[in-house]
C-alpha cells in the first residue's frame, strides 16, 4: 500500500515545488526596464530599491541544490531535467566555466563562488533571465549613473550590479569601452593616463556625463565601493579581449602598479589590496607586453618585497629569511595575497630559466628563492590553501635559474630533515607536494613540481641522494611489477605510461636522473617495458649514458644491492621488472620442422598486420634509436616489379 502511494506523493510534492518556483520567479524577477527608467529619472531611492532586489536575486546565482531544497522544504527527484536546462543555459552565457572565471570572489561572500559543476548536477545554477539587449542597456545606464553624484549606498549597489552583469558576455559590451574602463578605474582610485576622456556610448547615460563626481561619506564607504569597482574591472578584463587591449592602451597596469607600491609604503593595510593584486595578475597573464613592462620596472624586486610583507618575514644575513612571529599560521587574507603575488611572479619570471643572470640579478633571484623556501615551509589556517601556496611557490621556483636554487638547501635553524649535514626541509616539502598531486588529473599541477625536483637533482648531489633514498630505496621485494607497487616508485612508474606525453616524460625523467642517467640501473627499478619510451627518445636502447652539450656530472657511488635482490637477480624478467612464475615451454615436443612452420606462420601474420598498418615492426639502430624493421622493403619490392616487367618487355621484343 505504501509503495502505491509514494509515487503520487512525490509527484505532488514536486508539482508544489514547481508551482512555488514559478510564482517565485514571476514575482521576484526584477524589471530591468523599471530600473533603467528610474536611472533616467535620477530617482536614487527607486534605483536603490530596484537594485537591491536585482542583486539579491542574481548575486546568489551560485548555490547548492541542498540549499534550494532547504528553502522549499521538499525533495526534488523529478526536477533533474529542469536543473540540467538551467545548467546548460549558464554554460552558454558564462564566458568560461571555471572556478577562477569569477574574478570577484570574496571570502565575505562564499556563496558567490562556483567551486564545482559536477556531472551529477549537484550544483543548481541560475543565470540572467533578461534578454541581451536589456542587459546591455542596463549596463550602459548604470555606467552613466555612477558618473554622477550619488549616495554611497546607491553607488555600492550600482557597482555590485555591474559586477554581476560583467560575468555574462551578453551584458559585457558597454563595459569594454575606453570611457567605461576609465570610469571604473577612477572609482577604483586608479589614475590612468591613456589620453582618453570618460565617455559613454549609450544615450541612457548621457545626462551623467562627468566621471568621478562621487561623494563618499566615510572611508568604509570608499573602501567598499573601491573594492567593487576593482572586481568589475577584473571580470571585464578577464572576459573580454577587447577590454584587455583597451586596458593596455590606457596604461592601466601602471596605475595598478603605482597603487600596489603605494599600499606597501602605507602603515594601514588596504582592504582592496587583494583585488589590486588579482587585477595585476590578470593583466600580466593576458597581455605578454605587460609582463615585459613589469619586469623592466623592477617587478621581481618589488613583488618580492610585497611577498615578504604579506608573509611577515625579514631578511637576515646572506639569503636567509625568518618569520617575525614564529609559530603563527598565515591568515586567510594574507594567504590570498601571497597566492596572487606568486601567480604574478610566475608571469614575470617564466623566461628567466632560459637566461644567464648577471651578479645583481642572481642575488635578487636568490633572495626570492629564500622567500619561496619560506612559502614551502609555512603553515596556513586551511590545509587546501597551504597546498595552493606551496604549489604556486613551486611554479615560481621552476622558472628561476638553476644556479639560484642552492638557497633551498640552507635554512635559519636546525633542519627536521637533512642529508649529509644539509638542510632538506624544503626538498622534503616539495616531495610531499608531489606525492599529494600524483593522483591529480590536471597535469598543470603535477608537471612543474616534477620538473623542479628533476632539475634540482641534476645540479645538487645532496638533493638527488636524499630523493633517491625516499623514492628509490634498495630493492628487496622483486615479486611485484614496478607499476603495481603502491610506493612512490610505483606511482611514478605508472605515470611513465600515461596518456599525456608531458606527464609521462616528466615522471620518467625524474626517475632517470635519480638513477644518475644510467640505463641498466633505470631498467632495474622500472622494468624495460616501462623504460623503453624514454630510452628510445634519448637513443639509449643499446645502453650507455646520456651524451649532450651539457651532460650532468654525477658522482661515482655504486648502487648497492640487497641480499634479497642478489638472490633473485638471475630470475628477474628484465621486461616486466619482477620474478615471473615458471611457464611451460610452448615448443616442447615439437620437431624442428614443426618449429620452423610455426615461425613462418608467425612471420606471415606479422607481415599481414604491418601491411595494413595495424602494427609496425621496429629494430634498434646502431645509435640506440628505433627504425622500421622493413623500411626499405617497399622500395625493394617496387624495384623487383619494375625489373620483372622490363625483362618481360625484352622477351616480347
MIVO-345890 format. One record per residue: residue in three letters; x, y, z of N, C-alpha, C in turn. Coordinates in pm, whole numbers, plus 50000, padded with zeros to 5 digits. Each point is the difference from the previous one (the first is absolute). Layout:
BEGIN
alaXYZXYZXYZ ...
// end
This chain:
BEGIN
unk500834988050000499175012050000500875012550000 unk501054999350081500895011550006500705002249868 unk500394989049933500695001349873499115006149893 unk498694997850007499095005749902499765014950025 unk500075004350126499715014050031501215008949977 unk501224994650025501205008450001500235007549868 unk499864993949881500245007649877499075011949986 unk498704998550036499085011149986500345011350097 unk500464996350122500405010250096501225007649949 unk500984992749946501215006449947499665009349885 unk499114995249910499605008449887499285012550047 unk499144998350101499275011550054500975010050062 unk501014995150074500985009050061500795007349893 unk500414992949895500755006449893499155010449929 unk498694996849980499115009649936499875012650085 unk499894998050134499945011550089501275008449991 unk501164993149988501275007549994500065008049870 unk499614993849889500045007149873499035011850000 unk498854998250062499055011050008500575011450084 unk500614996050113500615010350085501115007249927 unk500814992349924501105006249926499475009349892 unk498914995849933499435008549896499495013150060 unk499334998850115499505012250064501155008750048 unk501024993350056501175007650047500675007149884 unk500164993049884500655006249886499195011449944 unk498654998749998499195010549940499915012450087 unk500154998150133499835011650087501335006350040 unk501094992050000501255004950052500985004649893 unk499794996049873500935004349896499885015049980 unk501065007650018499915014649989499715004349857 unk499375011449988499675005749871501165008949956 unk500754995549898501165007549954499595013449944 unk498895000349928499545012749942499645010050110 unk499454994950110499685009150111501275005850062 unk501044992050007501275005050053500555010849909 unk499984997549869500525009849904499185012950006 unk498684998650014499135011750008500325008250125 unk500234993250112500345007250124501345007049988 unk500934993849931501325006249980499855012649915 unk499224999149892499835011649913499305011650073 unk499144996850096499335010450079500905005550110 unk501124993050028500905004350106499454997650138 unk499084990650014499374997050128500874989850075 unk500865004850086500944991250068499304990350094 unk498955004450064499284991150092499394988249925 unk499385003049885499404989349921501074990749944 unk501105005949953501104991849949500544990850109 unk500155005550119500514992050111499074988450031 unk498715002549999499034989550028500034989149893 unk500015004449872500024990349890501294991849998 unk501135006650019501284992949993500184990650117 unk499445003650114500084991050114499304986849969 unk498835001049936499284987949959500784992549893 unk500505007449902500744993749889501244992850051 unk500775006450086501234993950049499734988250090 unk498945001150080499634988750085499644987949915 unk499345002649887499574989349912501194993549929 unk500895008249945501014994849909501394998950061 unk500275006950109501314998350064500144986050056 unk498894993950037500014986350053499764990249886 unk500665002249887499754991549884500744986950010 unk500824997950103500664987350022499614995150138 unk499164989950007499714994250130499654985349980 unk500154992550107499894985649989498554995649994 unk499844988249944498654994349991499424997650139 unk500874996050095499504997650136499495012950063 unk500655011449968499535012750052498645003449942 unk499804997349870498705002949940498924990850057 unk500374987450025499034990850061499615004950139 unk500995005350072499705004950134499055011749994 unk500175008649894499105011449987498574995349972 unk499884989949913498664995549960499444990050100 unk500894991450057499564990550101499504987049944 unk500344996549874499534987549941501164993549928 unk499824987149970500964992749918499645001949853 unk501045000449914499755003249860500504988849908 unk499434988250007500514989149916499675001649853 unk498995007849965499595000749859500345013449937 unk500885007750063500365013249946501374999849934 unk500514988049972501354999149945500085006549862 unk498974997949918500025005849866500025015250006 unk499185005850086499985014650013501355005150047 unk500644992950095501305004250050501054999549889 unk499944989549917500964998949889499805011049898 unk498755004049978499755010949906500595013150053 unk499865002750129500575012250056501534999549995 unk500564988050023501454998649993500515002649860 unk499284994749900500415002349862499875014849963 unk498975006550049499845014349974501165007850061 unk500414996150119501135006850063501284997849919 unk500204987849948501204997249922500055008549874 unk498865002649941499975008049879500295014750030 unk499555004950114500185014150033501355002950064 unk500544990150073501265002250070501145000049900 unk500895009650013501115000949906500934988250018 unk500254995850124500854988650025499484992650121 unk499824986849985499464992050109501154995850091 unk500355008150093501124997050089499805007450130 unk500554994250108499905006950128500745013149999 unk501055000849918500795012249995499395010549909 unk498944996549926499465009449904499285011550067 unk499564998250124499415011050074501105006850079 unk500535010649945501105006850065499565007850122 unk498705000850023499525008150112499764991550124 unk500654988650009499794991450115500405007150128 unk499204998350102500245007150126499694990450113 unk500904999550097499774991150112498775004250080 unk499635012749991498815004550072498734995149933 unk500124995449873498844995249926500324986449941 unk500124989750084500424987049950499004993949904 unk498735003750009499014994149912500125004949856 unk500815010349977500165005149864501034992149922 unk500664990550064501034992449932499394987949931 unk500414997849877499644987749931501144990350021 unk499914991750100501124991250035499934986649929 unk498844995749957499894986849938498784999649913 unk500164994549879498864997049916500164985549960 unk499414991150076500194985749977499004994449902 unk500314988149946499104993549905498734995550068 unk500054998650132498804995950071499015011350017 unk500405011949961499095011450012499785004350143 unk501054998850083499855003250141499985015050026 unk500205008149896499915014550016498865005349917 unk499225008650060498875006149932500405014049959 unk499935003249872500565012549951498905008349937 unk499925012750038499075009449941500785010349920 unk499505003749887500615010649921498965010949979 unk500395010649930499075011049976498884995549908 unk498805004250031498844996549919499625011449906 unk500745010749999499685011349914500664998249864 unk499395005549895500604999149866501305007849994 unk500914996449905501305006749992499905015149984 unk499065004849920499905014449978499695007450130 unk499154994150085499675006350128501205000550092 unk500794989150001501184999850085501005010649957 unk500195001749871500945010149951499505014150030 unk498705002249982499455013250030500105003050150 unk499814989750083500135001950144501455003350036 unk500964992949940501415002850029500375014149957 unk499535004249881500315013549952499375010650089 unk498784997750044499335009650087500715001150134 unk500424988750054500705000350127501345007249989 unk500704998149887501275007049982499815015150001 unk498955004649935499725014350004499595004750138 unk499254991650069499485003750132501135001550101 unk500994990949999501085000650099500985011349969 unk499865006449883500875011349969499535012950067 unk498804999950054499475011850065500094999050151 unk499595010650070500034999850148498944990650055 unk500434990250077499094990050054500244998350149 unk498974995450067500154996050138500844987150005 unk500884998550100500874988250005499264986749992 unk498884997950071499334987149986499494997549858 unk499555010449932499524998549862501164996649908 unk501125006950017501184997349918500464985650020 unk500014995550125500434986350028499094989949930 unk498695002250006499074990749934500185000349848 unk500255011849944500215001049856501234992049958 unk501085001450075501214992649967499814985050021 unk499234996550099499724985950023499214994149883 unk499045007649948499244995549883500904998849878 unk500895009649980500954999249889500914987850013 unk500364996850122500814987950020499254987549956 unk498714999550032499194988549959499874999749848 unk499755011649940499865000649854501294996449929 unk501155003250061501284997449933500344985249993 unk499254991650069500234985649989499404994249873 unk499035006849943499224994849888500415007449874 unk500424992649897500485006549878498915007849929 unk498724997050030498915007149933499895014550045 unk500455002850122499935013850050501355006650008 unk501004994449931501375004650016500385011649909 unk499325001449888500455009449897500145014550049 unk499065005550073500175014050044501165001950098 unk500504989250058501035001150103501424999749946 unk500184998049869501334998149946500545012549931 unk499245010949998500455012149933501035007450084 unk500695009649937500995008150072499345007750114 unk498855006049972499335007950102499564991750118 unk499494988049972499544991350109501174995950089 unk501114995949939501154995750079500605011750078 unk500015011949940500515011650073499115003450119 unk498694999249981499085002850110500204990150114 unk500114987249967500214989850103501375001850066 unk501015003649921501335002050057500015011650098 unk499305010849967499945011450090499294996450130 unk498924992449990499314995750121500854990450082 unk500914993049933500924991150071501245007250050 unk500025013349983501135008250043501274996249925 unk499864996949871501134996949913500105011049896 unk501115007149999500175011449911500614995349868 unk499174999049897500474996049868500365012449918 unk501024998749915500435010949914500124994549858 unk498874997549939500034994349867499585009649892 unk499755012650033499635009749899498544999549962 unk499154994050081498594998849969499195006150113 unk498865005549965499085005650098498854990350021 unk499474999350121498854991350022498845004049910 unk499494990549927498885002549909499164987549994 unk498705001849989499084988849998499364999149864 unk499764987649958499524997649865498484999349991 unk499335000350113498554998549998499325013050040 unk498885002649939499235012150034499414999150139 unk499934987650055499464998550134500875006850104 unk501285002249967500885005750100500475013949967 unk499455006549900500535012949957499795011050104 unk498954999150077499715010950092500914999550122 unk500864989550008500954999350112501415000149942 unk500345010749933501184999949915501335001250070 unk500125004850123501295002350062500314988850098 unk501154993549977500384988650085500665004950127 unk499834992250104500755002350122499345009650097 unk498815005149973499345009450094499224992050103 unk500714992950085499364991550098500465004350138 unk499085002850086500325004050136499774988150093 unk501074995350064499924988550088500045004950145 unk499034995450077499845005350135501144995950092 unk500424987449993501044995050091501044992449921 unk501124997550069501064991949936499514985949974 unk499124995050086499464986649980499174999449873 unk499205010449976499245000549874500965000149881 unk501085007750011500965000849891500674986849973 unk500384992850105500644987049982499064990049934 unk498745000050044499054990649941499765002749853 unk499805012649964499775003449859501254997549917 unk501165003050057501254997649928500204985249972 unk499714991650099500114985649978499074995449890 unk498775004850002499044995749898500445004549861 unk500555012249990500475004949870501134991449947 unk500934995950087501104991549955499484986249960 unk499014995050072499404987249963499415000649860 unk499315010949969499435001449866501115000349896 unk501065007450027501135000549908500604986149979 unk500144992450106500544986449988499134991449909 unk498695000350021499104991949918500035004349854 unk499955013149977499955005049862501294996549926 unk501145002350062501284997249935500194985049980 unk499564992050094500134985549984499144994849885 unk498815005449985499034994549905500055006349862 unk500745010949979499945007049873501395003149946 unk500404994049887501285003749936500035014849960 unk498855005449960499965014349965500335008650122 unk499454996250114500305007550123501474998750038 unk500614988749971501424998150029500855009749917 unk499665001349872500735009449915499785014550047 unk498775003050036499715013650047500755003050129 unk500044990550090500725002050127501495002249975 unk500554993049902501405002049966500235014049945 unk499075004649914500135013449943499845010950106 unk499184997450099499765009850108501094999750106 unk500984990949983501084998550098499434996950139 unk499024991150001499394996250127500994992650088 unk500914992549939500994992750079500835009650085 unk500425011449943500795009550075499205005950117 unk498725002249978499175005250108499894989950114 unk499784987349965499904989750103501344998350071 unk501085000649923501344998350057500325011250099 unk499645012349963500225011150093499184998350128 unk498784995449985499154998150117500544989050090 unk500514989349941500574989150080501225004950077 unk500875007349933501205005050067499645010350109 unk498985008149972499555009650100499454992850123 unk499274989249977499464992250112501084993450083 unk501134996149935501094993950074500655009950096 unk500015012749962500615010250086499055004950109 unk498714996949985499015004850096500054991750127 unk499795006650112499984993050129498724992050015 unk498865006049963498714993350010499824990649881 unk499544987950027499794990249895498805004049915 unk500164998749870498925003349907499064988249984 unk498705002750012499024989249989499854995049857 unk500455007949904499874995849861501274994949939 unk501014997050083501294995949945499884986849926 unk499224990650052499864987149932499475001949858 unk499025008649984499415001949867500945007549907 unk500835008950055501045006349918500984989549950 unk500404991050088500924989449961499364990649899 unk498714997250017499294991649903499975006849863 unk499745012949997499985007549874501395000349937 unk501035001650083501384999849949500324986549939 unk499574989350064500224986649944499304998249866 unk498755004349992499254998349876500645007749885 unk500445012150027500625008149894501284993649950 unk500834994950089501254993849958499784986249939 unk498934993450038499734986749944499435000949858 unk499215010449974499275000849873500715008649896 unk500935008450039500705009049906501504997950012 unk500634993349903501454997450009500845012550011 unk499605010949931500835012150005500005006250139 unk498934997450078499955005650135500924992550095 unk500244987349973500974992650081501385006249986 unk500375003149877501305006049976500105013750065 unk498925007849993500015013250064500214998850150 unk499314990550062500134998450145501404995250037 unk500574991449918501364995350025501005011449991 unk499795009149905500915011349983499855010250112 unk498875000250069499795009250111500354993650134 unk501004991450001500454993250122498854992250064 unk499244993449916498844992850052500374988850094 unk501084992649969500384988750085500405005050139 unk500785010850005500455005250129498835005150085 unk499105007649938498885005750076499034989150044 unk499734990549911499084989150037500614991250108 unk501314998550000500654992650109499805007150132 unk500145013250000499745007850122498544998850043 unk499085000349904498594998450034499744986150059 unk500684990049947499864986550053500514999250143 unk501145006350026500535000250136499035007050095 unk499395010749952499075007550084498774991650034 unk499474992849903498824991650027500344988250089 unk501214994549984500424988650082500505004250138 unk500255013150016500555005450125501334993450032 unk500925000749905501354994750019500995011349975 unk501204998150048501085009649976501254992449960 unk500875007049931501234993849951501115001550103 unk500714988950022501185000450087501254999749913 unk501124996850062501244999749925499934989249891 unk500695003049889499984990749888498644999749936 unk499594988149960498694998349936499124991450091 unk499755005150117499174993150100498925009650044 unk498774995450001498885008050050499404993050120 unk499575007850096499414994550121498685007150026 unk499104993050065498695005550030500085009550119 unk499265010949992499975009750109499194994850119 unk499084990849975499194994250107499984984949980 unk500894993150064500124985549982498794992850059 unk499624989249933498904991850050498625004949964 unk499895011449933498695005549964499664995749858 unk498804994949982499574995649867499645012049914 unk500194998249872499695010549904498495001649992 unk499525012250018498565002449997499454997849859 unk498684998749992499384997749870500215011849907 unk499885012050053500195011949918501435000949947 unk500984997550089501395000349956500294988849900 unk499404988450019500204988849907499505003549861 unk498875006649992499455003849870500915010049930 unk500555009550076500925009649941501274993049952 unk500514990750079501214992749963499784992449870 unk498854993749986499714992349879499995009049877 unk499365011650010499965009149885501395005249965 unk500815002950101501375004749974500814989149932 unk499874987750047500744988949940499584997849855 unk498725001149972499554998349861500545010949910 unk500055012350050500555011049921501504998349982 unk500694995450104501444997449988500274989549892 unk499184990049994500194989849896499865006149861 unk499015008749982499835006649870501235008149962 unk500585006850098501145008849972501294992049982 unk500124988750070501274992650002500024987849908 unk498954997649924499884986949935501074997249895 unk500765010249957501084997849903501395001650061 unk500075001750130501305002550063500914987849995 unk499434988050003500824987950000500794998549871 unk499595006949894500704999349872501125010249989 unk500195008250104500995010749995501114997650102 unk501155005949974501104999850095500005013250076 unk499634999950128499895012750073501385005750034 unk500065013250007501235006350046500054999350153 unk501025005650058500194998650145498885006450079 unk499565011949957498935006950073498684992449989 unk499664995549879498764992549983500054986750075 unk501144993449998500134987250071499765001950149 unk500515010950057499765002750142498515002350026 unk499325007049908498575002450017499214987049991 unk500384991249908499284987349984500274990750119 unk501195000750056500284991950120499185005150118 unk499865012850011499165005650105498564995449983 unk499515000449875498644995249973499874985250034 unk501024992049964499954985750030499954997550150 unk500695008450077499964998550146498605002850054 unk499325010049944498635002950042499074988749958 unk500234994649881499184988849953500224987650086 unk501224998350049500264989050093499135001350124 unk499855012350048499125002350116498554996449965 unk499585003049877498644996349957499794984950006 unk501044992449966499894985450002499874994650143 unk500535007450096500074995050138499025006850094 unk499275009949951499075007050089498764991650025 unk499155004850090498734993250029498875010049984 unk498864995049953498835008449976498824995050083 unk498995008350008498824996450077499234988649935 unk500034999349867499294989449927501014991449924 unk499814986850004500954990849938500025001649849 unk498845001749937499975001349855500645013049954 unk499925010350085500665012649966501524998450007 unk500484992650099501444997550011500524992849876 unk499274990149953500444992849879500045009349879 unk499045009249993499995009449889501195009550008 unk500325004650121501175008750018501274992649960 unk500144987750047501194992149967500074997149851 unk498864997349938500004997249857500455011949917 unk499515011850033500415012049926501465003450029 unk500464997550122501425002250030500874990649917 unk499574987649986500754990549916500005004349854 unk498885005749953499955004949863501045010949976 unk500115009450094500985010849984501424994550008 unk500254990850093501334994150011500404992849872 unk499044994149932500314992349880500445008749883 unk499765013250006500395008849890501195008850037 unk500504998950122501195007550038501254992949947 unk501105007449977501254993649957500444989450101 unk500454988549950500354988850088501145003650095 unk500875008749957501135003650086499575007750123 unk498765004850002499525007950113499194991850099 unk499884986949976499184991650087500794993850114 unk501305003450012500784994250109499525004850136 unk499285011450003499525005150129498894991350058 unk499434991249921498994990850053500614990450102 unk501314998149993500674990450088500625006550122 unk499645012550027500535006950118498865006650074 unk499924997750129498915005550080500525007450122 unk499105007050068500425007950117500194992150127 unk499594987450003500084992450123500224985349966 unk500104991850105500244985749980498864993949919 unk500364992049902499024994349910499354987650061 unk498734998249968499324987750040500434988449913 unk500225002749872500484990049904501335004649944 unk500974991450003501335003849950500664987949937 unk501035002749921500784989449936501455004749991 unk500874992450064501425003350001500225014250052 unk499235003750102500175013050062499365011649925 unk499244997249894499375010449919498515000450031 unk499465012250011498585002250030499154995449882 unk499104990450028499154994549895498515002850026 unk499705009550087498605002750032499225004749877 unk500575009149921499305005049881499824988949897 unk501044991949982499904988849905498964990050046 unk499964997350129498994990750053498605005649980 unk499835013050018498695006149977499584998649854 unk500945001849908499694998049857499664985449972 unk500704990850067499714985849982498584996750046 unk499595005450114498644997750049498975006249906 unk500315011749946499105006449905499854991449875 unk501094994649951499934991149883499164987750032 unk500204994350118499264987950037498505002850006 unk499615011650052498575003350007499425002249862 unk500805004549907499495003349868500174988849896 unk500524988750042500204989249904498684994649946 unk498945001250078498714994949955499145010349931 unk500525012349980499195010449939499854997749851 unk498895004649945499754998749857500525011949920 unk500385010750069500505011949933501524999449996 unk500564998849880501454999149989500675013150039 unk499265011349990500605012950038500375000450147 unk499374991650082500324999850142501174990750031 unk500234990149914501014989950030501325002549930 unk499985003749873501245001049922500975010650054 unk499555011750050500995009650051500834994650116 unk499364993250095500764994950115500894988449957 unk499574991949903500874989349948501235005949933 unk499805010249918501135006449933500955006550100 unk499445006550101500835006650100500884990050073 unk499424988850043500784989850070501054993949907 unk499644997949874500964994249905501205009049981 unk499775012849974501115009249976500815002350127 unk499355000050116500745001450126500924988050022 unk499534988249964500844988050014501205000549906 unk499835006249886501115000849904501145008750051 unk499655010850069501035009650038500434998750146 unk499244992950082500364998750142500054985250036 unk501194995350028500194985950030499254995950126 unk499995008750103499324996550126498504998349978 unk499425008649915498574998749971499714986849931 unk500854996349903499774987449928500114988150094 unk501015000150087500174988650089498854998850100 unk499535011450048498894999650096498734994849932 unk499705005149882498794995849931500104985449954 unk501194995949963500154986049961499734990750118 unk500425004250119499734991950118498514999450028 unk499275010749971498575000550025499194993149891 unk500435001249875499214995049887500504986449953 unk501324998249995500574987649949500894993550105 unk499424995550109500824993050100500494986749942 unk501014993850060500504987149948498894989849986 unk500014992849888498944990449970500124987750088 unk498864996050053499944987750078498944990549944 unk498815005049981498914991849946499975001449849 unk500354989449929500005000249853498944990549945 unk498994997050082498924991349953498845008049941 unk500045013350012498935008649950500535008749888 unk499195002149899500395008949891500205014250054 unk500965007449947500235013550050498765008849997 unk499204999149891498835008649989498854995750091 unk500094988150059498974995350091500345002850146 unk501175005150024500425003250135499245012450049 unk499685000550127499255011350056500915011050054 unk501304998449987500945009850050500095011849903 unk500835010050037500235011449912500594995549868 unk500914990350006500584994749876498914994449910 unk499094992250056498934994149919499095010449939 unk499685010450075499145010549945500685007449886 unk501305002650011500715006849893500164990949878 unk500244987250024500134990649888498684998949924 unk498895000450071498704999749931499835012249909 unk500525011350043499905012049917500854999049874 unk500984990949998500874998749882499254994649878 unk498824994650020499174995649888498705008049995 unk500055012250052498835008750001499655004349859 unk498705002749977499575004149866500515013949964 unk500245008350100500515013449974501524999449986 unk500505004749887501444999049972500845007850100 unk499545011950038500775008250093500144993350136 unk498904994750051500034993250129500914987849993 unk499864992349894500814987949983501495003549996 unk500345010349925501415003749986500565005350133 unk499245008450071500495005850126500244989350105 unk499084990350012500174989450099501204991349967 unk500144996349872501144991749960501315007450018 unk500005013049971501235007950011500475000750145 unk499065001750095500385000550140500644986850044 unk499374988849967500574987150038501344997649933 unk500145004349876501244998149926501145007950065 unk499725012250042501025008150067500344994250137 unk499014994750071500284993650128500904987849983 unk499934993849883500894988849968501315004749937 unk500285013150009501205006249943500124997649850 unk498824999149935499924998349855500764987749954 unk499984989850083500614987149969498914990549953 unk500144994649879498934992249939499744987250079 unk501034992650034499794987350069499345002050136 unk500395010650070499375002850129498565004549980 unk499745007749897498645004649968499094988249971 unk500494990749918499214988049967499784991550125 unk500984999650087499884992050122498825004650086 unk499795013150010498955005350087498655001649931 unk499975000449869498745002649930499554988749909 unk500914991149960499654990049901500215005449859 unk500504991549910500335004749865498755004649924 unk498874993550025498775003949930499595014350033 unk500125004050125499665013650038501075010049958 unk501244995649998501115009149971500225002149851 unk499424991549915500335000349857499695013449935 unk498925006650042499625012649937501075010650016 unk500465002150124501045010050024501314996049934 unk500364987150007501264995549941499995001849849 unk498864997349937499915001949855500125014749963 unk499375008650078500055014349971501425005450015 unk500764994450093501365004650024501044992149921 unk499564990049925500954991849925500874991350088 unk499404994350105500764992150097499514985650009 unk499344995249896499484986450005501124989650002 unk501205003849958501144990950006500825002050128 unk499475008250092500715002350125500895012249992 unk500885001450100500925011450004499465011350083 unk500585011749984499625011950074499605011149905 unk499285009650056499555011349920501205008449957 unk499985004149875501025009249950499295012149943 unk500555011850024499385012249951500945011750019 unk499545011849963500855011850014500325003350145 unk499074996950092500225003050142499624987850084 unk500794989149993499654988150078500165002650149 unk499124994150078500065001750145501214992550056 unk500595005650105501154993850064499524992750125 unk500214986750001499574991950113501214993850068 unk499854997450129501084993550074500094985349961 unk501034993650046500264986149959499534990150105 unk499075003950087499544990650102499214988849933 unk500144987950050499384988349940498614997750057 unk499224992049927498654996650044500074986950076 unk499925000550131500144987950081498734991849993 unk500174986949976498874990849991499794993250134 unk498744997850033499674992850122500224985149980 unk500044992850109500184985549993498844993449927 unk498785005050024498824994349932500095002049850 unk500475011749957500085002749856501084991449934 unk501124998350067501074991949941499574985649983 unk499214995050094499554986149989499034998149884 unk499175010149972498984998649895500425006149868 unk501175006049992500395007649881499984991749873 unk500484987750007500074991549879498634995949950 unk498985000750083498654995749961499075011749966 unk500525012250004499165011849972499815001649851 unk498765001949959499685003249861500275014949980 unk500995003449918500385014049984498915008449936 unk499124993849923498935007549934498955004450102 unk499584990750085498975003250099500605005250130 unk501274997250027500635004950121499694992050124 unk499594987749985499704991850118500334985449969 unk499974991650103500204985749983498694993949955 unk500014994349880498794994049945499924985350038 unk498784995250011499804985750025500454992049879 unk500564988350024500504991849891498844995549911 unk500205001949869498984996449902500464987949920 unk499074991249960500404988449918500505004549863 unk500914992449943500555003149869498944997249894 unk499555010349925498944997749901500444991349883 unk501294998349979500494991849889500494986450045 unk499704996650123500424986950051499274989049923 unk500744990149951499434988949925499875002549851 unk500355011849953499895003049857501314996549931 unk499894995149877501194997149919500565012949943 unk501184999449941500605011849942499185005449884 unk499404990749919499175004449888498765007350050 unk499394994950108498825006650055500345013750059 unk501185000850062500435013050052500215010049887 unk500584995349889500235008849887498685004549938 unk499024990849990498695003649947499315010350090 unk500114998250130499395009550094500635013949987 unk501335000349983500695012849983499575006849871 unk499854992349891499565005849872498575005250010 unk499154992750073498625004450017499965013150081 unk500845000850100500065012250080500505011749915 unk501014998049919500515010749915498955004549899 unk499224990549948498965003549904498935008750065 unk499634996850124499015008250070500535014050029 unk501265000750041500605013250024500045008049872 unk500324993349889500075006949871498635005549959 unk498954992150019498665004649963499585012050086 unk500264999150129499645011250088500775012649966 unk501254998749963500795011949966499585005949866 unk499554991549907499585005149869498745008750011 unk499114996450090498785007950019500215010650108 unk501255001750043500415010550093499314999150137 unk499724987750043499514998050136501175000250098 unk501124993949960501225000650078501145004149908 unk501105004350060501195003549923501214994150070 unk500534989049949501194994050062501185009749995 unk500715000950113501125009450011501264992350037 unk501135006049973501294994450038500845011050063 unk500954996050084500885009450066501175003149907 unk500215013049976501085004149911501335000150075 unk501065002649926501345000050060500185011150102 unk499265011149983500125011150094499024999150116 unk499344988450016499124998050114498595004849981 unk499635004349881498645004449973499164989049938 unk498835003749951499094990549937499815003749854 unk499854989749918499735002049858499114988649953 unk499145002349900499164989149948500854988249955 unk499554988150036500774987949969500114997749851 unk498935002949926499994997949856499835013449929 unk500855009450036499865013449943500215000049850 unk500954991849951500295000149857499304989149923 unk499064993050069499364988749932499145004449885 unk499225010850017499115004549892500815004149878 unk501155007350022500815004149886500604988149928 unk500434989950080500584988149938498964992449918 unk498774998750058498964992949926499625007549873 unk499935013450007499675007849882501084998649894 unk501284999650043501104998249905499964986349933 unk499654989750079499904986649943498894999249898 unk498855006750028498895000049903500425006649869 unk500685011450009500455007049880501014991749922 unk500904993150073500994991749933499354988449927 unk499004993850067499284988949936499245004649878 unk499365011650008499255005349887500935003249884 unk501205005050031500965003049894500474987549928 unk500204989350076500414987549937498914994749907 unk498755001250045498894995249915499935008049871 unk500195013250010499965008449880501124996249903 unk501174996650053501124996349914499724986949928 unk499394990650072499684987149938498985001649888 unk499045009450020498985002149896500645005849875 unk500915009550018500675005949884500834989649926 
// end
